[in-house]
């Protein structure tokens, strides 16, 4: 059962449209929190994927971050492919044109 914090994270994340990304920090700010890592933990435990599109959340510096509780390997490649399928472009494992595709709440 998701915590109240996680429910807030999921509610915000559902607002991020296909073809856009957001960051752990942006989500935390949108729920009046500085708990960026807790956002990551909520996403790692997301029982509603892909309806709650946790693959659209990246690190503040444009790097891919984690996915399904991992920071490397095939799951990260899966996340990158999902984002590419939505039109997100990458350059050296970072989102290209971050400001153009960044969703702010």
Secondary structure as GFF3:
##gff-version 3
##sequence-region A 1 105
A	DSSP	alpha_helix	4	13	.	.	.	ID=ss1
A	DSSP	beta_strand	22	23	.	.	.	ID=ss2
A	DSSP	alpha_helix	24	30	.	.	.	ID=ss3
A	DSSP	alpha_helix	36	44	.	.	.	ID=ss4
A	DSSP	three_ten_helix	54	56	.	.	.	ID=ss5
A	DSSP	beta_strand	57	58	.	.	.	ID=ss6
A	DSSP	alpha_helix	74	85	.	.	.	ID=ss7
A	DSSP	beta_strand	90	91	.	.	.	ID=ss8
A	DSSP	beta_strand	94	95	.	.	.	ID=ss9
A	DSSP	alpha_helix	98	101	.	.	.	ID=ss10
###
